[in-house]
Amino acid sequence: MVSTENSRVRQLLEDFVAALTPTDHQPTLEELRETCDQWMTMNVPAPPELIVEQVNAGGVPGRWARMPGTPAERTILYLHGGAYVVGSAAGYLGFAAALSRAADARVLLVDYRLAPENPHPAALEDAITAYRWLLTSTPAALTVVAGESSGGGLAVALLAALRDAGDEVPAAAVSISPWVDMTLSGASLDGRASEAPRADPSGILLTALPRGPHASDEGAP
């Protein structure tokens, strides 16, 4: 049976996608990103007591977010979702506050480069850079990598890249409804649709990509 919380998340995702795909006009990429941040700020607001600090994570801009009293050692590197084209550290501060409170840890949100201006592997490169920067001051044994949707897929890609490079991997990783099948052809997308909250990334991508006879070639993430 689907839980009440699951149903609530599914409704939020439907509202989120609806906000990003207006029927009266074709939004620009800048409008999409602004709408995403506004929606997140309004629906998942950051509490006034949240401690926020801007940071340069080895060249990747980001923000530390932690609730008062949170230990400095326990760290979560969180990779936001948004189909690789929308989302930001600023928009996810409210989410980070809830995560910091629940996990009793500080949260590092990073603004990895977004598509279509920055195609793959830009986002993965930024995630690797931020993680390696993080380990210069925080033990891997006290570090968790997490993300949702495309951010969840990016977390999985980060783990694979760290393994292949021989880097020290984090203590744990959490992928929330991760987008790991870039072809959107896996049977579980439909078979688990009633149980796994997710926003169809293809809808956001089609809205974000430039229009034109060669748009699918020019703008693919």
MDTraj code that builds the backbone (N, CA, C; nanometers):
import mdtraj as md
import numpy as np

residues = "MET VAL SER THR GLU ASN SER ARG VAL ARG GLN LEU LEU GLU ASP PHE VAL ALA ALA LEU THR PRO THR ASP HIS GLN PRO THR LEU GLU GLU LEU ARG GLU THR CYS ASP GLN TRP MET THR MET ASN VAL PRO ALA PRO PRO GLU LEU ILE VAL GLU GLN VAL ASN ALA GLY GLY VAL PRO GLY ARG TRP ALA ARG MET PRO GLY THR PRO ALA GLU ARG THR ILE LEU TYR LEU HIS GLY GLY ALA TYR VAL VAL GLY SER ALA ALA GLY TYR LEU GLY PHE ALA ALA ALA LEU SER ARG ALA ALA ASP ALA ARG VAL LEU LEU VAL ASP TYR ARG LEU ALA PRO GLU ASN PRO HIS PRO ALA ALA LEU GLU ASP ALA ILE THR ALA TYR ARG TRP LEU LEU THR SER THR PRO ALA ALA LEU THR VAL VAL ALA GLY GLU SER SER GLY GLY GLY LEU ALA VAL ALA LEU LEU ALA ALA LEU ARG ASP ALA GLY ASP GLU VAL PRO ALA ALA ALA VAL SER ILE SER PRO TRP VAL ASP MET THR LEU SER GLY ALA SER LEU ASP GLY ARG ALA SER GLU ALA PRO ARG ALA ASP PRO SER GLY ILE LEU LEU THR ALA LEU PRO ARG GLY PRO HIS ALA SER ASP GLU GLY ALA PRO".split()
xyz = np.array([
    [0.0852, -0.1203, 0.0000],
    [0.0000, 0.0000, 0.0000],
    [0.0888, 0.1255, 0.0000],
    [0.0549, 0.2201, -0.0840],
    [0.1301, 0.3446, -0.0916],
    [0.1016, 0.4294, 0.0312],
    [0.2060, 0.4796, 0.0952],
    [0.1909, 0.5560, 0.2181],
    [0.1361, 0.6955, 0.1908],
    [0.0894, 0.7593, 0.2975],
    [0.0410, 0.8966, 0.2869],
    [0.1537, 0.9894, 0.2436],
    [0.2728, 0.9652, 0.2976],
    [0.3880, 1.0483, 0.2621],
    [0.4223, 1.0334, 0.1143],
    [0.4145, 0.9083, 0.0650],
    [0.4423, 0.8836, -0.0755],
    [0.3442, 0.9597, -0.1637],
    [0.2167, 0.9537, -0.1274],
    [0.1140, 1.0236, -0.2052],
    [0.1365, 1.1741, -0.2036],
    [0.1797, 1.2255, -0.0890],
    [0.2057, 1.3681, -0.0768],
    [0.3212, 1.4106, -0.1679],
    [0.4265, 1.3298, -0.1700],
    [0.5409, 1.3606, -0.2556],
    [0.5009, 1.3552, -0.4027],
    [0.4196, 1.2558, -0.4390],
    [0.3757, 1.2447, -0.5780],
    [0.2963, 1.3678, -0.6199],
    [0.2117, 1.4175, -0.5299],
    [0.1328, 1.5358, -0.5612],
    [0.2229, 1.6580, -0.5764],
    [0.3229, 1.6693, -0.4892],
    [0.4167, 1.7804, -0.4994],
    [0.4918, 1.7767, -0.6327],
    [0.5314, 1.6580, -0.6738],
    [0.6019, 1.6451, -0.8012],
    [0.5130, 1.6829, -0.9187],
    [0.3870, 1.6427, -0.9126],
    [0.2941, 1.6807, -1.0188],
    [0.2772, 1.8319, -1.0241],
    [0.2665, 1.8944, -0.9072],
    [0.2535, 2.0403, -0.9024],
    [0.3798, 2.1082, -0.9547],
    [0.4944, 2.0487, -0.9223],
    [0.6225, 2.1041, -0.9664],
    [0.6338, 2.1020, -1.1188],
    [0.6027, 1.9872, -1.1781],
    [0.6107, 1.9752, -1.3238],
    [0.5101, 2.0674, -1.3908],
    [0.3910, 2.0798, -1.3330],
    [0.2898, 2.1690, -1.3895],
    [0.3373, 2.3139, -1.3885],
    [0.4086, 2.3525, -1.2818],
    [0.4601, 2.4889, -1.2740],
    [0.5657, 2.5154, -1.3804],
    [0.6400, 2.4104, -1.4166],
    [0.7468, 2.4261, -1.5155],
    [0.6985, 2.4157, -1.6596],
    [0.5765, 2.3688, -1.6771],
    [0.5259, 2.3492, -1.8140],
    [0.3948, 2.4239, -1.8336],
    [0.3975, 2.5559, -1.8353],
    [0.2758, 2.6336, -1.8563],
    [0.2172, 2.6073, -1.9939],
    [0.0867, 2.6210, -2.0041],
    [0.0190, 2.5943, -2.1317],
    [0.0018, 2.7189, -2.2177],
    [0.0255, 2.8374, -2.1603],
    [-0.0016, 2.9596, -2.2351],
    [0.1180, 3.0138, -2.3125],
    [0.2401, 2.9614, -2.2846],
    [0.3559, 3.0082, -2.3595],
    [0.4706, 2.9092, -2.3416],
    [0.5705, 2.9240, -2.4270],
    [0.6909, 2.8423, -2.4188],
    [0.7932, 2.9164, -2.3334],
    [0.8191, 2.8694, -2.2099],
    [0.9128, 2.9422, -2.1241],
    [1.0561, 2.9302, -2.1731],
    [1.1342, 3.0335, -2.1470],
    [1.2768, 3.0280, -2.1771],
    [1.3461, 2.9444, -2.0701],
    [1.4693, 2.9079, -2.0971],
    [1.5462, 2.8310, -2.0006],
    [1.5645, 2.9095, -1.8712],
    [1.5862, 3.0391, -1.8838],
    [1.6020, 3.1229, -1.7650],
    [1.4729, 3.1264, -1.6835],
    [1.3584, 3.1333, -1.7529],
    [1.2305, 3.1322, -1.6820],
    [1.2073, 2.9996, -1.6113],
    [1.2451, 2.8900, -1.6757],
    [1.2310, 2.7583, -1.6139],
    [1.3101, 2.7509, -1.4840],
    [1.4330, 2.7963, -1.4885],
    [1.5186, 2.7883, -1.3702],
    [1.4691, 2.8797, -1.2588],
    [1.4232, 2.9982, -1.2964],
    [1.3687, 3.0894, -1.1967],
    [1.2419, 3.0317, -1.1342],
    [1.1552, 2.9731, -1.2168],
    [1.0322, 2.9124, -1.1666],
    [1.0626, 2.7966, -1.0733],
    [1.1620, 2.7158, -1.1088],
    [1.2015, 2.6032, -1.0251],
    [1.2451, 2.6508, -0.8874],
    [1.3331, 2.7498, -0.8828],
    [1.3820, 2.7999, -0.7545],
    [1.2703, 2.8642, -0.6733],
    [1.1827, 2.9387, -0.7407],
    [1.0712, 3.0018, -0.6704],
    [0.9774, 2.8968, -0.6127],
    [0.9499, 2.7926, -0.6902],
    [0.8603, 2.6866, -0.6440],
    [0.9200, 2.6156, -0.5230],
    [1.0491, 2.5835, -0.5300],
    [1.1144, 2.5160, -0.4188],
    [1.1153, 2.6039, -0.2944],
    [1.1469, 2.7316, -0.3114],
    [1.1532, 2.8230, -0.1980],
    [1.0172, 2.8388, -0.1314],
    [0.9110, 2.8403, -0.2128],
    [0.7767, 2.8575, -0.1602],
    [0.7226, 2.7310, -0.0946],
    [0.7468, 2.6161, -0.1566],
    [0.6880, 2.4911, -0.1092],
    [0.7752, 2.4156, -0.0100],
    [0.9054, 2.4420, -0.0134],
    [0.9968, 2.3814, 0.0838],
    [1.0834, 2.4939, 0.1403],
    [1.0240, 2.5805, 0.2217],
    [1.0967, 2.6992, 0.2682],
    [1.2042, 2.6646, 0.3713],
    [1.3094, 2.7436, 0.3715],
    [1.4158, 2.7278, 0.4697],
    [1.3772, 2.7988, 0.5990],
    [1.3954, 2.7363, 0.7145],
    [1.3638, 2.8021, 0.8418],
    [1.4625, 2.9153, 0.8682],
    [1.4196, 3.0184, 0.9410],
    [1.5079, 3.1335, 0.9636],
    [1.6340, 3.0986, 1.0411],
    [1.6306, 2.9901, 1.1177],
    [1.7484, 2.9553, 1.1983],
    [1.8534, 2.8768, 1.1201],
    [1.8243, 2.8409, 0.9972],
    [1.9205, 2.7665, 0.9171],
    [2.0471, 2.8493, 0.8975],
    [2.1616, 2.7867, 0.9192],
    [2.2902, 2.8532, 0.9013],
    [2.3407, 2.8223, 0.7607],
    [2.3600, 2.9268, 0.6804],
    [2.3989, 2.9107, 0.5404],
    [2.5289, 2.9846, 0.5155],
    [2.6180, 2.9209, 0.4420],
    [2.7467, 2.9817, 0.4073],
    [2.7815, 2.9467, 0.2637],
    [2.8086, 3.0479, 0.1840],
    [2.8518, 3.0230, 0.0473],
    [2.9938, 2.9668, 0.0484],
    [3.0217, 2.8781, -0.0466],
    [3.1506, 2.8107, -0.0460],
    [3.1961, 2.7856, -0.1892],
    [3.3264, 2.7823, -0.2076],
    [3.3865, 2.7439, -0.3347],
    [3.4471, 2.6058, -0.3140],
    [3.3804, 2.5035, -0.3665],
    [3.4230, 2.3651, -0.3450],
    [3.5202, 2.3214, -0.4543],
    [3.6420, 2.3717, -0.4457],
    [3.7419, 2.3367, -0.5453],
    [3.7147, 2.3949, -0.6821],
    [3.6409, 2.5035, -0.6866],
    [3.6039, 2.5656, -0.8137],
    [3.4577, 2.5489, -0.8479],
    [3.3864, 2.4673, -0.7706],
    [3.2431, 2.4468, -0.7911],
    [3.1678, 2.5282, -0.6854],
    [3.0854, 2.6245, -0.7267],
    [3.0133, 2.7042, -0.6266],
    [2.9106, 2.6205, -0.5532],
    [2.8904, 2.6541, -0.4268],
    [2.7925, 2.5804, -0.3483],
    [2.7595, 2.6534, -0.2200],
    [2.6851, 2.5851, -0.1341],
    [2.6457, 2.6430, -0.0058],
    [2.6454, 2.5349, 0.1015],
    [2.7042, 2.5707, 0.2144],
    [2.6875, 2.4889, 0.3324],
    [2.5533, 2.5229, 0.3952],
    [2.4837, 2.4234, 0.4433],
    [2.3569, 2.4461, 0.5129],
    [2.3523, 2.3519, 0.6334],
    [2.3277, 2.4063, 0.7511],
    [2.3198, 2.3219, 0.8699],
    [2.2296, 2.3868, 0.9730],
    [2.1616, 2.3040, 1.0482],
    [2.0796, 2.3517, 1.1565],
    [2.1667, 2.3753, 1.2795],
    [2.1303, 2.4679, 1.3677],
    [2.2108, 2.4951, 1.4872],
    [2.2330, 2.3685, 1.5700],
    [2.3563, 2.3530, 1.6182],
    [2.3897, 2.2386, 1.7000],
    [2.4348, 2.1168, 1.6224],
    [2.4321, 2.1262, 1.4897],
    [2.4729, 2.0127, 1.4066],
    [2.6241, 1.9948, 1.4146],
    [2.6733, 1.8721, 1.4343],
    [2.8184, 1.8516, 1.4391],
    [2.8835, 1.8815, 1.3046],
    [3.0042, 1.9372, 1.3106],
    [3.0726, 1.9778, 1.1883],
    [3.1317, 1.8604, 1.1117],
    [3.1483, 1.7451, 1.1779],
    [3.2152, 1.6335, 1.1122],
    [3.1231, 1.5566, 1.0184],
    [2.9993, 1.5339, 1.0595],
    [2.9061, 1.4540, 0.9795],
    [2.8580, 1.5367, 0.8610],
    [2.8802, 1.4868, 0.7396],
    [2.8570, 1.5677, 0.6205],
    [2.7803, 1.4903, 0.5144],
    [2.6867, 1.5593, 0.4507],
    [2.6131, 1.5045, 0.3366],
    [2.6403, 1.5928, 0.2155],
    [2.6945, 1.5339, 0.1103],
    [2.7067, 1.6038, -0.0180],
    [2.5790, 1.5751, -0.0943],
    [2.4958, 1.6791, -0.1117],
    [2.3666, 1.6582, -0.1762],
    [2.3670, 1.7162, -0.3169],
    [2.3250, 1.6324, -0.4127],
    [2.3176, 1.6699, -0.5536],
    [2.1712, 1.6848, -0.5930],
    [2.1295, 1.8058, -0.6231],
    [1.9882, 1.8336, -0.6480],
    [1.9406, 1.7729, -0.7791],
    [1.8101, 1.7545, -0.7887],
    [1.7485, 1.7060, -0.9111],
    [1.7095, 1.8205, -1.0033],
    [1.6405, 1.7866, -1.1124],
    [1.5973, 1.8875, -1.2074],
    [1.6290, 1.8522, -1.3509],
    [1.6393, 1.7205, -1.3805],
    [1.6642, 1.6735, -1.5183],
    [1.7931, 1.7277, -1.5767],
    [1.8858, 1.7671, -1.4904],
    [2.0153, 1.8231, -1.5299],
    [2.0042, 1.9617, -1.5943],
    [1.8847, 2.0206, -1.5973],
    [1.8700, 2.1515, -1.6624],
    [1.8197, 2.2603, -1.5680],
    [1.7569, 2.2237, -1.4574],
    [1.7084, 2.3218, -1.3608],
    [1.7515, 2.2786, -1.2212],
    [1.7285, 2.3659, -1.1239],
    [1.7645, 2.3380, -0.9857],
    [1.8902, 2.4124, -0.9457],
    [1.9006, 2.4446, -0.8159],
    [2.0174, 2.5174, -0.7665],
    [2.0323, 2.4952, -0.6176],
    [2.1505, 2.5273, -0.5669],
    [2.1758, 2.5184, -0.4236],
    [2.0834, 2.6120, -0.3468],
    [2.0614, 2.7322, -0.3995],
    [1.9753, 2.8285, -0.3311],
    [1.8330, 2.7765, -0.3199],
    [1.7836, 2.7126, -0.4242],
    [1.6472, 2.6623, -0.4216],
    [1.6272, 2.5446, -0.3282],
    [1.7346, 2.4744, -0.2946],
    [1.7249, 2.3538, -0.2126],
    [1.7605, 2.3774, -0.0658],
    [1.7685, 2.5007, -0.0229],
    [1.8052, 2.5279, 0.1157],
    [1.7029, 2.4722, 0.2146],
    [1.5754, 2.4832, 0.1819],
    [1.4729, 2.4293, 0.2708],
    [1.4832, 2.2785, 0.2825],
    [1.5083, 2.2123, 0.1709],
    [1.5265, 2.0670, 0.1711],
    [1.6488, 2.0308, 0.2538],
    [1.7576, 2.1078, 0.2365],
    [1.8801, 2.0812, 0.3111],
    [1.8591, 2.0987, 0.4605],
    [1.7749, 2.1949, 0.4990],
    [1.7464, 2.2157, 0.6403],
    [1.6789, 2.0933, 0.7013],
    [1.5803, 2.0395, 0.6302],
    [1.5120, 1.9196, 0.6787],
    [1.6076, 1.8016, 0.6855],
    [1.6953, 1.7908, 0.5863],
    [1.7927, 1.6823, 0.5829],
    [1.8932, 1.6969, 0.6967],
    [1.9395, 1.8183, 0.7201],
    [2.0345, 1.8439, 0.8282],
    [1.9737, 1.8089, 0.9633],
    [1.8470, 1.8463, 0.9817],
    [1.7794, 1.8177, 1.1086],
    [1.7592, 1.6676, 1.1281],
    [1.7171, 1.5999, 1.0225],
    [1.6865, 1.4572, 1.0349],
    [1.8125, 1.3729, 1.0528],
    [1.9208, 1.4108, 0.9828],
    [2.0430, 1.3311, 0.9865],
    [2.1447, 1.3819, 1.0879],
    [2.1161, 1.4970, 1.1500],
    [2.2105, 1.5592, 1.2428],
    [2.3466, 1.5749, 1.1755],
    [2.3437, 1.6367, 1.0578],
    [2.4655, 1.6531, 0.9790],
    [2.4591, 1.7849, 0.9031],
    [2.5735, 1.8333, 0.8642],
    [2.5762, 1.9503, 0.7781],
    [2.5606, 1.9033, 0.6330],
    [2.5104, 1.9911, 0.5485],
    [2.4811, 1.9540, 0.4099],
    [2.5561, 2.0482, 0.3158],
    [2.6254, 1.9893, 0.2206],
    [2.6911, 2.0678, 0.1159],
    [2.6093, 2.0560, -0.0113],
    [2.5497, 2.1678, -0.0531],
    [2.4766, 2.1757, -0.1794],
    [2.5683, 2.2373, -0.2834],
    [2.5777, 2.1754, -0.3996],
    [2.6665, 2.2296, -0.5025],
    [2.5880, 2.2679, -0.6272],
    [2.6316, 2.3754, -0.6897],
    [2.5736, 2.4201, -0.8169],
    [2.6561, 2.3618, -0.9309],
    [2.6366, 2.2310, -0.9553],
    [2.7052, 2.1701, -1.0685],
    [2.6526, 2.2314, -1.1984],
    [2.7345, 2.2293, -1.3011],
    [2.6966, 2.2919, -1.4274],
    [2.5764, 2.2204, -1.4905],
    [2.4870, 2.3006, -1.5460],
    [2.3628, 2.2485, -1.6012],
    [2.3666, 2.2421, -1.7534],
    [2.2893, 2.1486, -1.8071],
    [2.2667, 2.1376, -1.9510],
    [2.1532, 2.2338, -1.9899],
    [2.1385, 2.2688, -2.1160],
    [2.2164, 2.2196, -2.2305],
    [2.3456, 2.2961, -2.2573],
    [2.3700, 2.4069, -2.1836],
    [2.4937, 2.4816, -2.2092],
    [2.6170, 2.3971, -2.1774],
    [2.6028, 2.3093, -2.0775],
    [2.7154, 2.2291, -2.0311],
    [2.6793, 2.0814, -2.0406],
    [2.7039, 2.0193, -2.1556],
    [2.6661, 1.8785, -2.1730],
    [2.7530, 1.7853, -2.0890],
    [2.7078, 1.6611, -2.0798],
    [2.7844, 1.5579, -2.0115],
    [2.9251, 1.5518, -2.0694],
    [3.0287, 1.5396, -1.9828],
    [3.0237, 1.5028, -1.8395],
    [3.0403, 1.6191, -1.7432],
    [2.9952, 1.7389, -1.7780],
    [3.0185, 1.8565, -1.6942],
    [2.9660, 1.8369, -1.5518],
    [2.8416, 1.7899, -1.5378],
    [2.7836, 1.7725, -1.4043],
    [2.8630, 1.6703, -1.3234],
    [2.9020, 1.5618, -1.3869],
    [2.9790, 1.4584, -1.3175],
    [3.1163, 1.5114, -1.2772],
    [3.1794, 1.5848, -1.3649],
    [3.3106, 1.6423, -1.3323],
    [3.3003, 1.7328, -1.2100],
    [3.1944, 1.8131, -1.2020],
    [3.1773, 1.9023, -1.0876],
    [3.1502, 1.8240, -0.9592],
    [3.0726, 1.7166, -0.9705],
    [3.0450, 1.6341, -0.8529],
    [3.1732, 1.5706, -0.8013],
    [3.2575, 1.5219, -0.8915],
    [3.3856, 1.4628, -0.8515],
    [3.4739, 1.5675, -0.7849],
    [3.4816, 1.6857, -0.8458],
    [3.5638, 1.7938, -0.7904],
    [3.5171, 1.8318, -0.6502],
    [3.3871, 1.8486, -0.6325],
    [3.3337, 1.8875, -0.5020],
    [3.3598, 1.7796, -0.3974],
    [3.3441, 1.6542, -0.4361],
    [3.3670, 1.5446, -0.3416],
    [3.5140, 1.5398, -0.2998],
    [3.6039, 1.5512, -0.3949],
    [3.7463, 1.5478, -0.3612],
    [3.7846, 1.6662, -0.2747],
    [3.7267, 1.7826, -0.3036],
    [3.7516, 1.8999, -0.2190],
    [3.7018, 1.8745, -0.0779],
    [3.5854, 1.8133, -0.0674],
    [3.5274, 1.7856, 0.0630],
    [3.6188, 1.6970, 0.1462],
    [3.6813, 1.5988, 0.0825],
    [3.7667, 1.5052, 0.1558],
    [3.8972, 1.5673, 0.2040],
    [3.9282, 1.6896, 0.1607],
    [4.0483, 1.7565, 0.2131],
    [4.0289, 1.8005, 0.3570],
    [3.9025, 1.8035, 0.4029],
    [3.8767, 1.8461, 0.5409],
    [3.7830, 1.7525, 0.6164],
    [3.7219, 1.6573, 0.5462],
    [3.6247, 1.5677, 0.6084],
    [3.6562, 1.4229, 0.5722],
    [3.6668, 1.3330, 0.6702],
    [3.6949, 1.1923, 0.6381],
    [3.5829, 1.1302, 0.5564],
    [3.6196, 1.0445, 0.4635],
    [3.5187, 0.9748, 0.3831],
    [3.4251, 0.8934, 0.4725],
    [3.4763, 0.8444, 0.5854],
    [3.3965, 0.7628, 0.6759],
    [3.2831, 0.8414, 0.7414],
    [3.2910, 0.9744, 0.7354],
    [3.1860, 1.0587, 0.7926],
    [3.1092, 1.1336, 0.6843],
    [3.1224, 1.0871, 0.5605],
    [3.0615, 1.1561, 0.4470],
    [2.9604, 1.0662, 0.3769],
    [2.8465, 1.1242, 0.3420],
    [2.7422, 1.0549, 0.2665],
    [2.7129, 1.1359, 0.1406],
    [2.6957, 1.0678, 0.0301],
    [2.6551, 1.1321, -0.0956],
    [2.5084, 1.0989, -0.1195],
    [2.4288, 1.1979, -0.1552],
    [2.2860, 1.1755, -0.1751],
    [2.2341, 1.2652, -0.2860],
    [2.1175, 1.2294, -0.3382],
    [2.0531, 1.3099, -0.4407],
    [1.9209, 1.2486, -0.4801],
    [1.8387, 1.3279, -0.5474],
    [1.7091, 1.2781, -0.5930],
    [1.6940, 1.3015, -0.7422],
    [1.6193, 1.2123, -0.8077],
    [1.5932, 1.2214, -0.9509],
    [1.7257, 1.2250, -1.0282],
    [1.7486, 1.3277, -1.1097],
    [1.8750, 1.3343, -1.1818],
    [1.9924, 1.3440, -1.0846],
    [1.9710, 1.4087, -0.9708],
    [2.0754, 1.4153, -0.8689],
    [2.1056, 1.2786, -0.8102],
    [2.0039, 1.1931, -0.8013],
    [2.0255, 1.0567, -0.7560],
    [2.1065, 0.9773, -0.8566],
    [2.0765, 0.9979, -0.9851],
    [2.1552, 0.9338, -1.0891],
    [2.2977, 0.9853, -1.0899],
    [2.3136, 1.1149, -1.0647],
    [2.4471, 1.1738, -1.0596],
    [2.5260, 1.1172, -0.9412],
    [2.4586, 1.0915, -0.8299],
    [2.5243, 1.0312, -0.7143],
    [2.5776, 0.8925, -0.7487],
    [2.4976, 0.8144, -0.8224],
    [2.5418, 0.6806, -0.8645],
    [2.6597, 0.6911, -0.9606],
    [2.6519, 0.7851, -1.0551],
    [2.7623, 0.8049, -1.1496],
    [2.8892, 0.8485, -1.0765],
    [2.8724, 0.9309, -0.9731],
    [2.9866, 0.9748, -0.8934],
    [3.0538, 0.8559, -0.8256],
    [2.9742, 0.7672, -0.7655],
    [3.0314, 0.6494, -0.7004],
    [3.1106, 0.5643, -0.7983],
    [3.0543, 0.5433, -0.9174],
    [3.1230, 0.4620, -1.0182],
    [3.2541, 0.5283, -1.0609],
    [3.2513, 0.6606, -1.0776],
    [3.3711, 0.7327, -1.1196],
    [3.4792, 0.7274, -1.0117],
    [3.4390, 0.7420, -0.8863],
    [3.5350, 0.7349, -0.7762],
    [3.5965, 0.5960, -0.7676],
    [3.5139, 0.4955, -0.7834],
    [3.5640, 0.3573, -0.7811],
    [3.6647, 0.3342, -0.8927],
    [3.6297, 0.3775, -1.0134],
    [3.7168, 0.3542, -1.1279],
    [3.8489, 0.4300, -1.1159],
    [3.8445, 0.5462, -1.0479],
    [3.9654, 0.6271, -1.0332],
    [4.0488, 0.5852, -0.9125],
    [3.9968, 0.4935, -0.8318],
    [4.0687, 0.4498, -0.7128],
    [4.0570, 0.5447, -0.5960],
    [3.9606, 0.6367, -0.5993],
    [3.9393, 0.7306, -0.4893],
    [3.8741, 0.6598, -0.3711],
    [3.8899, 0.7193, -0.2544],
    [3.8210, 0.6696, -0.1359],
    [3.6722, 0.7028, -0.1493],
    [3.5880, 0.6030, -0.1322],
    [3.4439, 0.6235, -0.1505],
    [3.3798, 0.6660, -0.0187],
    [3.2620, 0.7297, -0.0249],
    [3.1954, 0.7738, 0.0979],
    [3.1454, 0.6561, 0.1803],
    [3.1072, 0.6867, 0.3031],
    [3.0569, 0.5831, 0.3934],
    [2.9262, 0.5247, 0.3435],
    [2.8459, 0.6062, 0.2775],
    [2.7157, 0.5607, 0.2283],
    [2.6689, 0.6533, 0.1178],
    [2.5684, 0.6075, 0.0444],
    [2.5056, 0.6895, -0.0594],
    [2.3560, 0.6633, -0.0566],
    [2.2788, 0.7666, -0.0850],
    [2.1329, 0.7566, -0.0869],
    [2.0829, 0.8155, -0.2180],
    [2.0145, 0.7337, -0.2969],
    [1.9566, 0.7802, -0.4233],
    [1.8050, 0.7722, -0.4120],
    [1.7398, 0.8866, -0.4207],
    [1.5949, 0.8955, -0.4044],
    [1.5304, 0.8998, -0.5428],
    [1.4533, 0.7962, -0.5766],
    [1.3929, 0.7865, -0.7099],
    [1.4923, 0.8316, -0.8163],
    [1.6083, 0.7679, -0.8247],
    [1.7146, 0.8187, -0.9128],
    [1.6847, 0.7976, -1.0610],
    [1.7275, 0.8927, -1.1400],
    [1.7199, 0.8793, -1.2856],
    [1.8513, 0.8172, -1.3318],
    [1.8532, 0.6845, -1.3408],
    [1.9735, 0.6126, -1.3817],
    [1.9595, 0.5521, -1.5211],
    [1.8384, 0.5487, -1.5734],
    [1.8150, 0.4969, -1.7079],
    [1.7927, 0.6162, -1.8003],
    [1.8992, 0.6610, -1.8651],
    [1.8904, 0.7808, -1.9473],
    [1.8053, 0.7596, -2.0719],
    [1.7783, 0.6343, -2.1086],
    [1.6960, 0.6066, -2.2257],
    [1.5474, 0.6077, -2.1935],
    [1.5131, 0.6081, -2.0650],
    [1.3732, 0.6038, -2.0204],
    [1.2994, 0.4838, -2.0795],
    [1.3717, 0.3721, -2.0938],
    [1.3116, 0.2547, -2.1562],
    [1.2957, 0.1364, -2.0609],
    [1.3451, 0.1482, -1.9382],
    [1.3379, 0.0379, -1.8436],
    [1.1951, 0.0040, -1.8032],
    [1.1684, -0.1247, -1.7840],
    [1.0335, -0.1696, -1.7505],
    [0.9862, -0.1148, -1.6168],
    [1.0786, -0.0902, -1.5252],
    [1.0395, -0.0438, -1.3921],
    [0.9801, 0.0968, -1.3940],
    [1.0090, 0.1758, -1.4995],
    [0.9520, 0.3105, -1.5069],
    [0.7994, 0.3052, -1.5067],
    [0.7438, 0.2054, -1.5758],
    [0.5989, 0.1882, -1.5769],
    [0.5536, 0.0920, -1.4680],
    [0.6292, -0.0149, -1.4477],
    [0.5885, -0.1159, -1.3520],
    [0.5873, -0.0675, -1.2093],
    [0.6718, 0.0306, -1.1776],
    [0.6785, 0.0842, -1.0415],
    [0.6224, 0.2259, -1.0325],
    [0.5545, 0.2693, -1.1370],
    [0.5078, 0.4086, -1.1430],
    [0.4127, 0.4434, -1.0299],
    [0.3345, 0.3456, -0.9829],
    [0.2382, 0.3739, -0.8772],
    [0.3017, 0.3784, -0.7389],
    [0.4283, 0.3375, -0.7278],
    [0.4930, 0.3294, -0.5974],
    [0.6088, 0.4264, -0.5809],
    [0.6804, 0.4559, -0.6877],
    [0.7992, 0.5395, -0.6767],
    [0.7694, 0.6816, -0.7219],
    [0.7739, 0.7772, -0.6291],
    [0.7508, 0.9167, -0.6695],
    [0.8595, 0.9630, -0.7642],
    [0.8202, 1.0211, -0.8759],
    [0.9186, 1.0732, -0.9698],
    [0.8516, 1.1724, -1.0622],
    [0.9323, 1.2639, -1.1135],
    [0.8864, 1.3549, -1.2179],
    [0.9467, 1.3072, -1.3481],
    [0.8652, 1.2942, -1.4498],
    [0.9145, 1.2468, -1.5790],
    [1.0139, 1.3486, -1.6344],
    [1.1446, 1.3159, -1.6372],
    [1.2434, 1.4147, -1.6835],
    [1.2269, 1.4529, -1.8294],
    [1.1635, 1.3663, -1.9097],
    [1.1501, 1.3983, -2.0516],
    [1.0636, 1.5224, -2.0720],
    [0.9627, 1.5418, -1.9861],
    [0.8780, 1.6596, -1.9987],
    [0.9551, 1.7877, -1.9730],
    [1.0405, 1.7862, -1.8692],
    [1.1214, 1.9034, -1.8386],
    [1.2227, 1.9273, -1.9490],
    [1.2825, 1.8197, -2.0002],
    [1.3823, 1.8348, -2.1057],
    [1.3211, 1.8930, -2.2321],
    [1.2045, 1.8426, -2.2702],
    [1.1407, 1.8918, -2.3916],
    [1.1033, 2.0387, -2.3780],
    [1.0688, 2.0806, -2.2563],
    [1.0368, 2.2205, -2.2336],
    [1.1617, 2.3065, -2.2375],
    [1.2735, 2.2511, -2.1892],
    [1.3950, 2.3306, -2.1758],
    [1.4767, 2.3390, -2.3034],
    [1.4706, 2.2354, -2.3864],
    [1.5571, 2.2330, -2.5029],
    [1.5126, 2.3342, -2.6079],
    [1.6069, 2.3904, -2.6818],
    [1.5731, 2.4899, -2.7839],
    [1.4920, 2.4294, -2.8967],
    [1.4017, 2.5094, -2.9522],
    [1.3197, 2.4648, -3.0641],
    [1.3927, 2.4887, -3.1955],
    [1.3653, 2.4071, -3.2945],
    [1.4299, 2.4234, -3.4245],
    [1.4461, 2.2887, -3.4913],
    [1.4817, 2.2868, -3.6180],
    [1.4905, 2.1614, -3.6925],
    [1.5960, 2.0662, -3.6396],
    [1.6992, 2.1186, -3.5684],
    [1.8044, 2.0322, -3.5175],
    [1.8146, 2.0426, -3.3662],
    [1.7053, 2.0762, -3.3016],
    [1.7083, 2.0972, -3.1578],
    [1.7519, 1.9741, -3.0820],
    [1.7083, 1.8567, -3.1258],
    [1.7419, 1.7350, -3.0534],
    [1.8911, 1.7077, -3.0573],
    [1.9592, 1.7570, -3.1615],
    [2.1040, 1.7361, -3.1690],
    [2.1801, 1.8442, -3.0953],
    [2.1280, 1.9673, -3.0988],
    [2.2012, 2.0788, -3.0428],
    [2.1896, 2.0859, -2.8922],
    [2.0758, 2.0460, -2.8379],
    [2.0526, 2.0751, -2.6971],
    [2.0531, 1.9577, -2.6047],
    [2.0848, 1.8386, -2.6511],
    [2.0756, 1.7218, -2.5656],
    [2.1743, 1.7309, -2.4510],
    [2.1296, 1.6952, -2.3274],
    [2.2218, 1.6983, -2.2156],
    [2.3300, 1.5949, -2.2323],
])
top = md.Topology()
chain = top.add_chain()
for i, resn in enumerate(residues, 1):
    res = top.add_residue(resn, chain, resSeq=i)
    for name in ("N", "CA", "C"):
        top.add_atom(name, md.element.get_by_symbol(name[0]), res)
traj = md.Trajectory(xyz[None], top)
